[in-house]
Amino acid sequence: MNQIMKFQSQLLNWYDLHGRKNLPWQVDDSYLVWISEIMLQQTQVLKVIDYFNAFISEFPNMKLLAQADINDVLALWSGLGYYNRARNIHKTAQICVQEHNAILPLDLKKLMALPGIGQTTAGAILSLASNLPFAILDGNVKRVMSRVYRVGEIKLSEYTNKLWQLAEQNISKQRPKNYNQALMDLGSLVCVRSKPRCHECPLNTLCQAYQVNETELYPPKKTKTKQIAVTLHALLVIKDEKILLRKRGETGIWAGLWFLPEFIGKKSSNLLHSIKHVLSHRILTINVYKNKELVDKIQDCHWVALSDLKKFAHPSALVKIINAVDLKY
């Protein structure tokens, strides 16, 4: 048995015993697989499950999603972050209704032409929903391939190309759906970033990094993106169980989401609370004030019942603020 066959066999045997098989999107439905794959980008499985169930309950098929108002789509995405993912989902649904009979095409290039769908997402849709032999290369798969084959310190483009080559040559033609799910599960549950559980790994006899005790060196460390410190000054006004909100502009942080009205100001005796909120490229300090006299000076605001907050797309920072302050002031 050659190395590729051993790789496939040992991985699939492990999956049959230990792999995840009861996630709500593990069905032969490309729409459900697509929604889950977009949600799972930059987000852990346990957090995605509730969002996925709520989203599918509201938009169970492509046509309903395409017909939806983008604000309703964003509202269901509130707190999940990376909101362009939701905008791309909405755009793709509309394109599929107009050009592909309200279904995702069974073609890699056509899928990759749709907003927000790259090669890995396209390969996941085709393999997980239709059992077609297309490779994937998400973060978990990169980690497994990098360690098994000791792919490390080379130029980024060469590194990625090499990993794609390995991913494609190892794909199981007989069980691509289970194979890709197994790779993702292995990277998520066993071949983790720090302190991988190599003694539990079905590939440890094949893993070149493990054989030389260098698993911690692979994959090579990325250069960290420098996070910029940003300070925001926001006004919190709550009256009769309603909160004053303003929709943010279409560019910048939290584009198009509802948040507290902001103003240019400095800390004063009216400061209610100051919170830290970390985004991928920003470290926010949000100073929250109770300057009620500023209400008339801030335009384009809207009173929202606290009980209706879920209907308005908002960042998780808003919930953090509401939970942090005394609403009875």
N, C-alpha and C positions, 0 to 999 in steps of 0.2 A: 504494500500500500504506500503510495507516494505521500509527500508532505501535505499537499492540498487536500487529498482524500482524508488523511488523518485529521487535519484541521476541521473539515466539515463534519466528519463522523463524531469526533470527540465533543465538538461544540453542540451538535444536535442531540447527542445522547444526554448531555448536561441539561439542555433546554427541556427535553421531555420529562426530566425529573424535577427541575428547579425553576424553569422559566415562568414568566408571568403570562397567564392565559385567560384572566377574567377581567381585564380592563374594559370599560364600556365601549371603547372604539375598536375592539378586536373583533371585527365583523367584516364580511365581504361586501363592503359598501364604500366606494371611493369618496363619497361626500363626507362620511363620518371620519374616515381615515385622514382626509385632507384637513378638516377642522382640527383634529387632534394634533396632527403634525405641526401645524402653524402655532397652536397654543403651546406645544412642548418646546418650541424654540426659546432658549434662554430661561426656561421655567421647568421646575421639577414636577414629576408625575403626580405626587400627592396633592399639590396645589391645583393642578390642572383639572382633576376629576370633577370637582364641584362646578367649576366654570364650564367645563364641557357639557355636563348634564343640563345646566341651566340654559346654555346657548342652544343646544339641540332641542330642548323642550320648546323654546320660543321660535326657532328656525329649523324645523325638522327636515327641510329639503332646500334644494338650490333655488327654486322659484321664489319661495317665501323670503329667503335671504336677499335675493336680488331686488325684490319689491320693497324691502324694508328701508326706513329712513336711517341714514348713517348715524344719527344721534342715538337711535335705539340700539344699533349694533355696538357703538362705543359704550353705551351705558352698561351692557352686559359684560364688557371688557374691563370695567372700572376696577382698578386694583391689580390687574394682571400685568400691566406695564407694556412698554414697546408698542404703543398704540397704532403705529403704522401697520402692524400686522393685521389689525382689525379693518383698517381702511383698505388694505390690499385684498382681504377676504371679500369685502363688499364689492370691490371693483371686479374681481375675478368671477364672482357669482353673476354679475350683470353681463360680462363678456360671454360666459358659458351659456346663459339663457339666449343671448342674441346670436351666437355663432356655433354653439355645440349642442343644441337641443337640450339644454339645461343639465348636461352631464360633463364630467371632466373627461377630456379625450384620452384614449388609450395609446398615447404616443408621447415618447419622452420629450422630443423637441417642442411639440405643441403645448405640453404641460409647462415646460420651462419658459415659454413665451408669455405665460400668464403672470400677472402681478404677484410678487411675493413668493414665487415658486422657483427654487433653484434646483440643481441636479439632485441633491440629497432628498429634498422633499418630493420631487417628481419620482425618484426611484422608490421611495417609501410608499407612495400612493399606488404605484404599479405592482410592487411586490406584495405589500401587506393586504391590499384589497383584491388583487386579481392573480396573485401567486405567479407573477411574471419575473424572470431572472434579471432584475436590475439592481445594481449595487447601491449602497448608501454610504455616506461618510460624515456622520454627525460627530460631535465631540467624543462620545463614548466609543465609537468605532475607530476613530483616529487614535485614541489612547491604546486600544487593544492592538491594532496593527503596528503602531509605533514600537510597542514593547516586544511583541512576538518577533518582529523582523528587525529590531534595533535600527529604526529609521530616525535619525536625529539631526545633528548639526549640519544642515545644508540650507541653501537659499529657500525662502518660503515657497516660491512657486515650484521649485524642484521637489521640495518636501511634500507639498500637496499632491503634485502629479504622481509621485512615487506611491503615496498612500492610495490614491485612486486606482493606480495600476494593480496594487495588491488586493484592494477591495473587489475589483472586477474579476481578477483571475481566481479568487477564492469563492465566489458566489456559488451556491448550490443550485444546480439546474433542476433538481428534483423537488427540493423543498425551499424555494427562495423566501417564501413568507416566514416560515419558522426560522430559517437561517438568519435573516435580517433582524427579526425580533430577538433571537438568541444573542446576537452580537450586541445589540443595544442593552439587553438585560445584563449581559456579562460585564460590560463597561460600567453600568450603573450600580450593580450590586456587588461585584467581586473585584474587577480591575479598576478600582477607584483611583482618584487623583493621588491622594496621600495614604500611605500604609495599605497598599493593595493586599488582599487576602489570597496571596499566591498559592498557599497550601490547599485552597478550595478550588483553584482554577482548573478547568478541564484541559487547558492548553499549556499547562506549566512544563510539560515534557517537550513542547515545541518552542517555548518562549525563549528567545535568545537573550533578552535582557535579564530574565530570571536565572538563566544558567550561569551568568557571570555576576549575579547579585547587583544589577544596575537598574532595577525597575524604577527607582526614584528619579533616574536621570532622563526617563522617557515618559511622555513626549517632552521635547525641549521646552524650557520655560519661555513663555511669551513676554515681550517687552510690555510692561504695564502701561495702559493709557493714563496719561496724567489727568487727574480730576481737578476741575476748576472750582474754587470756592465762590459761591454766589450767596448773597444775602437778599432776602425778600422781606418786605414790610406789608403785612396784610391786616385787614380789618374784620373782626368777628362781631357780627351783630345778630342776635337771636331774639325774636319777639313772637309771642303767641305760638311757640313750637315751630316757628319758621326761621330759616337762616337766609341771610342775604348773600347771594352768589353772583358772580359775573362770568360769562363765557370768555375764555381766553382766545387770543388771536389764532390764526391758522399757521403760524410759524413759532418756533422757539419751544421752550419747555412746556409740556402738557398742551400742545396745540389743539385747539377746539374743545378742550374740556372745561368743565365748570369748577371754579375755585373761588376762594374768598377774594373780594375786591382788593387790589393792591394800590399802594401809593408810595411816594417818595417821602421818607421820614427817618427819624432817629429814635433810639430808645428813650423812653420817658416814663413818667409815673403811670402812664396809661398802659404800659406793657403788661399783657396778661400772661404770656408764656413765650418761650423761645425753644423751638425744636430743631433737631438735626434730621435731615432726610437725605439719604444717599441714592443718587442715580448713577447710571453707568459712567457718565462723563462729568457729573456735577456733584459737589457736596453742598447741599443747601442748608442755610441757616434761615429759618422762617420765624420772624418776629411777629407775634400776633398781638394786636392792640384792641382796645375797647373804646376808641375815640368815636363815640356816636355822633359827635358834632360834624364829623367828616362825611356822614352818609349823604347829605344833600349835595356834596361836592363831587361825588363819584357817580359817573354816568353808566348807563346800560346795565344796571343791576336788576336782579330778579329775586323775589321772595320764593323760597322753596320749602315746603313742609318737610321737617326732618323725616317723617314717615315715608316721604316720596323720594328721598335722596337717591335710592337705587335706580330711579328712572332717569336720572341725569348723570351723564358720563363724567366721572370725577377721578382724580388721582388718589392713591391710598394715603397721601399726605393729609388730605382733608379729613379723613376718618381719624388719623393719628392726632390731629389738632383737636377735633371734637371730643375725643376720648381723654385728652390731656388737660383740658380746661374745665373749670367749674361753670356749667351752663346756667347757673342761677344768679349770676352777678347782676 
